[in-house]
Amino acid sequence: MVALSAAAATLVVIQLGSAAGQDPVNAGLTIEVREKVRHFTASGLPNHFIGRFTEALRPQNYEFQATTEPRASRRATPLSRGVFGIALNGVVFDPSNDETWNDQRRSGWTYESVTNKPGYGLDINNGHIGDNGAYHYHGSPIGLLKEIPASKDMRLIGYAADGFPIYDQFGYVEPNDPQSGTKKLSSSYRLKPGNRPTGPGGPHDGTFFEDWHFVKDTGDLDECNGRTGVTPEYPKGTYYYVVTEKFPCVPRMFRGTPDRTFQGRGREQQRGGDW
């Protein structure tokens, strides 16, 4: 793997190997920085073994871009369509699910993929193949993490559509002190109390996206599943996202402004939304 830093050279090719039967020439991710814009080119083919799926894995023609100087906003932007970001192996992070209770889109109850991992065909890497042949992650990219040295204090695993970096679930105990050691960072989302007032009924047990709500300061991260602090790649500090072990796993909101090149790509279905 080629090391990647915040002050990366204008062209970085990340080659992490390839899955069995995959053309290694089409694997990996190319990042080119031009005029404060980071350009991503990838086939979307994973560099690790994946589960058995009824859909066939097909290479994609991903061409995304995002600013190298993202700005954090007080107001978060919900992920409503498109993909959240791209991993360092060229696979996209796409946490959303279009499956609703009783197949009623207006029911207000959307199934949560990672909670229902067996039912939604996610493999051990928390990924699966969509109808368009694109493999994508709904949670922690286990296969990718195995390619990144575990000795690193924090592991950069990708970039979000707004340009901010995405890290694995471990971060510094004190956000601005790399000497404070690391810990598993936790989200601030909690299950709602009581029972569901409509639709499927029953207790809020995490089966549905709507079973969860953000409770400020109950975890390490904000409503976008991120925080501000220093990282190995950003020693002067940055806002960064975290893919957590528990909900929301891959973030569902942006702290910055997502680039429109990430809109409507790598999805098996499209959803309406704000961006």
C-alpha positions as CSV (number, residue, x, y, z in Angstrom):
1,M,0.0,0.0,0.0
2,V,1.2,3.5,-0.8
3,A,1.3,5.8,2.2
4,L,-1.1,8.7,2.0
5,S,-0.6,12.0,3.8
6,A,-2.6,15.2,4.0
7,A,0.0,16.9,1.9
8,A,0.0,14.1,-0.7
9,A,1.8,14.5,-4.0
10,T,-0.4,15.4,-6.9
11,L,-0.9,11.8,-7.9
12,V,-1.3,8.9,-5.6
13,V,-2.0,5.4,-6.8
14,I,-3.2,3.1,-4.0
15,Q,-2.8,-0.6,-4.9
16,L,-3.9,-3.0,-2.3
17,G,-3.9,-6.2,-4.3
18,S,-7.0,-7.9,-5.7
19,A,-9.6,-10.5,-5.0
20,A,-9.4,-13.9,-6.6
21,G,-10.3,-13.8,-10.3
22,Q,-10.1,-10.0,-10.4
23,D,-7.9,-8.1,-12.9
24,P,-5.3,-6.4,-10.7
25,V,-4.9,-3.6,-13.3
26,N,-8.5,-2.6,-12.6
27,A,-8.2,-2.8,-8.8
28,G,-7.3,0.0,-6.4
29,L,-7.8,3.7,-6.4
30,T,-6.1,6.7,-8.1
31,I,-6.2,10.0,-6.4
32,E,-5.0,13.1,-8.2
33,V,-4.9,16.6,-6.6
34,R,-5.4,19.5,-8.9
35,E,-6.2,23.1,-7.8
36,K,-7.3,22.1,-4.3
37,V,-9.6,19.4,-5.6
38,R,-9.0,15.7,-4.9
39,H,-10.0,13.6,-7.9
40,F,-10.8,9.9,-7.4
41,T,-10.8,7.3,-10.2
42,A,-11.6,3.7,-9.4
43,S,-13.2,0.5,-10.7
44,G,-15.0,-0.2,-7.4
45,L,-13.6,-3.8,-7.4
46,P,-12.7,-4.9,-3.8
47,N,-9.1,-5.9,-3.0
48,H,-10.3,-8.7,-0.7
49,F,-12.4,-11.8,-0.9
50,I,-16.2,-11.2,-0.8
51,G,-19.2,-13.3,0.0
52,R,-21.2,-15.3,-2.5
53,F,-24.0,-13.2,-4.0
54,T,-26.7,-13.8,-6.6
55,E,-25.7,-10.6,-8.3
56,A,-22.5,-10.6,-10.4
57,L,-19.6,-8.3,-9.5
58,R,-19.0,-5.8,-12.2
59,P,-16.4,-3.0,-12.5
60,Q,-17.6,0.5,-12.2
61,N,-16.3,3.7,-13.7
62,Y,-16.1,5.8,-10.7
63,E,-15.0,9.4,-11.2
64,F,-15.5,11.5,-8.0
65,Q,-14.0,14.7,-6.8
66,A,-14.0,16.6,-3.5
67,T,-12.3,19.6,-2.1
68,T,-9.0,19.3,-0.3
69,E,-10.1,22.3,1.9
70,P,-13.5,21.3,3.3
71,R,-15.3,23.5,5.7
72,A,-17.3,22.3,8.7
73,S,-20.7,23.8,9.1
74,R,-22.9,24.0,12.1
75,R,-25.8,22.6,10.2
76,A,-25.5,19.0,9.1
77,T,-26.6,17.8,5.6
78,P,-28.4,14.5,5.6
79,L,-27.3,11.7,3.2
80,S,-30.4,11.3,1.2
81,R,-29.1,9.9,-2.1
82,G,-25.7,9.1,-3.7
83,V,-22.9,7.6,-1.7
84,F,-21.2,8.8,1.5
85,G,-17.7,8.4,0.3
86,I,-15.0,6.2,-1.1
87,A,-12.6,3.8,0.6
88,L,-8.9,3.6,-0.2
89,N,-9.5,0.5,-2.2
90,G,-12.0,2.2,-4.5
91,V,-15.1,0.7,-3.0
92,V,-17.8,3.1,-2.1
93,F,-19.4,3.6,1.4
94,D,-23.2,3.4,0.8
95,P,-25.0,2.9,4.1
96,S,-28.6,3.6,3.0
97,N,-31.2,0.9,2.4
98,D,-34.4,1.2,0.3
99,E,-36.2,-1.8,1.9
100,T,-39.2,-0.6,3.9
101,W,-41.7,-2.2,6.2
102,N,-44.2,-4.2,4.2
103,D,-42.6,-2.7,1.0
104,Q,-44.5,0.5,1.9
105,R,-42.2,3.4,1.0
106,R,-44.5,5.9,2.8
107,S,-44.6,3.8,6.0
108,G,-41.8,5.8,7.6
109,W,-40.0,2.6,8.6
110,T,-36.8,1.7,6.7
111,Y,-34.8,-1.5,7.5
112,E,-31.3,-1.0,8.9
113,S,-28.9,-3.2,6.9
114,V,-26.1,-3.9,9.5
115,T,-28.6,-4.7,12.2
116,N,-30.2,-7.2,9.9
117,K,-26.9,-8.3,8.4
118,P,-27.9,-11.9,7.7
119,G,-31.2,-10.9,6.2
120,Y,-29.7,-8.4,3.9
121,G,-26.8,-10.5,2.6
122,L,-23.9,-8.6,4.0
123,D,-20.6,-10.5,4.0
124,I,-18.0,-10.5,6.7
125,N,-16.7,-7.2,5.3
126,N,-20.1,-5.5,5.9
127,G,-20.6,-5.2,2.1
128,H,-22.6,-6.7,-0.7
129,I,-23.3,-6.3,-4.4
130,G,-26.2,-4.1,-5.6
131,D,-28.4,-4.6,-8.7
132,N,-25.9,-2.6,-10.8
133,G,-23.0,-5.0,-9.9
134,A,-21.3,-2.5,-7.6
135,Y,-19.9,-3.9,-4.4
136,H,-20.3,-1.4,-1.5
137,Y,-19.9,-1.1,2.2
138,H,-22.6,-0.6,4.8
139,G,-20.2,-0.9,7.8
140,S,-16.6,-1.4,8.8
141,P,-14.6,-2.6,5.8
142,I,-12.9,-5.6,7.5
143,G,-11.1,-6.8,4.4
144,L,-9.6,-3.4,3.7
145,L,-8.5,-3.0,7.3
146,K,-6.4,-6.2,7.1
147,E,-4.3,-4.4,4.4
148,I,-3.6,-1.4,6.6
149,P,-0.9,-1.8,9.3
150,A,-2.5,-2.4,12.7
151,S,0.5,-0.7,14.3
152,K,-0.9,2.7,13.2
153,D,-2.5,4.7,16.0
154,M,-5.4,5.7,13.7
155,R,-6.2,4.2,10.3
156,L,-7.3,6.4,7.4
157,I,-9.8,4.3,5.3
158,G,-11.2,6.8,2.9
159,Y,-12.7,10.2,2.1
160,A,-16.2,11.5,2.3
161,A,-18.1,13.3,-0.4
162,D,-17.5,16.6,1.3
163,G,-13.7,16.1,1.4
164,F,-13.2,15.3,5.1
165,P,-11.3,12.1,5.8
166,I,-12.9,8.8,7.1
167,Y,-11.1,6.8,9.8
168,D,-11.5,3.4,11.4
169,Q,-13.2,3.2,14.8
170,F,-10.1,3.9,16.9
171,G,-9.1,7.4,17.7
172,Y,-7.0,9.3,20.3
173,V,-8.4,9.3,23.9
174,E,-7.9,13.1,23.9
175,P,-8.8,14.4,20.4
176,N,-5.8,16.8,20.2
177,D,-3.2,14.7,22.0
178,P,-1.6,11.9,20.0
179,Q,0.3,10.8,23.2
180,S,-3.0,10.1,25.0
181,G,-3.3,6.6,23.5
182,T,-6.2,5.3,21.5
183,K,-9.7,3.9,22.2
184,K,-12.6,2.6,20.3
185,L,-14.7,5.7,19.6
186,S,-18.5,5.4,20.2
187,S,-21.4,7.1,18.4
188,S,-23.9,9.2,20.3
189,Y,-26.9,7.4,18.8
190,R,-29.2,5.5,21.1
191,L,-32.3,3.4,20.7
192,K,-35.5,5.3,21.3
193,P,-37.4,4.3,24.4
194,G,-40.8,2.5,24.4
195,N,-42.6,1.1,21.4
196,R,-43.0,2.2,17.8
197,P,-46.1,4.3,17.5
198,T,-47.0,3.2,14.0
199,G,-46.1,0.6,11.3
200,P,-44.6,-2.6,12.6
201,G,-45.2,-1.8,16.3
202,G,-43.1,-3.4,18.9
203,P,-40.1,-2.0,20.8
204,H,-37.4,0.1,19.2
205,D,-34.8,-2.7,18.9
206,G,-32.7,-1.3,16.0
207,T,-34.3,-3.3,13.2
208,F,-35.3,0.0,11.6
209,F,-33.4,3.2,10.9
210,E,-36.1,5.1,12.7
211,D,-35.5,3.1,15.9
212,W,-32.5,5.3,16.6
213,H,-32.0,8.9,17.6
214,F,-29.1,11.2,18.4
215,V,-28.5,11.9,22.1
216,K,-25.8,14.6,22.4
217,D,-22.7,13.8,24.5
218,T,-23.6,10.2,25.2
219,G,-20.7,9.1,23.0
220,D,-17.5,10.4,21.5
221,L,-18.9,11.6,18.2
222,D,-21.5,14.2,16.9
223,E,-24.6,13.6,14.9
224,C,-22.5,13.1,11.7
225,N,-20.5,10.4,13.5
226,G,-17.4,12.6,13.5
227,R,-15.3,14.9,15.6
228,T,-12.5,17.4,15.3
229,G,-8.9,16.5,16.3
230,V,-5.4,15.7,15.2
231,T,-4.6,12.5,13.2
232,P,-1.4,11.0,11.8
233,E,-2.3,12.5,8.4
234,Y,-3.5,15.8,9.7
235,P,-1.2,16.7,12.6
236,K,-2.6,20.3,12.7
237,G,-6.1,18.9,13.2
238,T,-9.2,18.4,11.0
239,Y,-12.8,17.3,11.3
240,Y,-13.0,13.6,10.5
241,Y,-15.6,10.9,10.3
242,V,-15.5,7.5,12.0
243,V,-16.9,4.2,10.9
244,T,-18.1,2.8,14.2
245,E,-18.9,-0.7,15.3
246,K,-22.5,0.2,16.2
247,F,-25.2,2.4,14.6
248,P,-24.8,4.4,12.4
249,C,-21.6,2.5,11.4
250,V,-21.1,4.5,8.2
251,P,-22.2,8.1,8.8
252,R,-25.6,9.3,7.5
253,M,-24.9,13.0,7.6
254,F,-22.3,15.4,6.3
255,R,-20.5,18.1,8.3
256,G,-19.4,19.8,5.1
257,T,-20.9,20.3,1.7
258,P,-20.9,17.0,-0.4
259,D,-19.7,17.2,-3.9
260,R,-22.4,16.4,-6.5
261,T,-20.1,13.9,-8.3
262,F,-20.9,11.5,-5.5
263,Q,-24.7,11.9,-6.1
264,G,-26.5,8.9,-7.5
265,R,-23.4,6.7,-8.1
266,G,-22.9,3.1,-6.9
267,R,-26.4,2.7,-5.7
268,E,-28.7,-0.2,-6.6
269,Q,-31.7,2.2,-6.4
270,Q,-32.2,5.9,-6.2
271,R,-33.8,7.9,-3.5
272,G,-35.0,11.5,-3.6
273,G,-33.2,14.0,-1.4
274,D,-31.6,17.4,-0.9
275,W,-28.3,16.9,-2.6
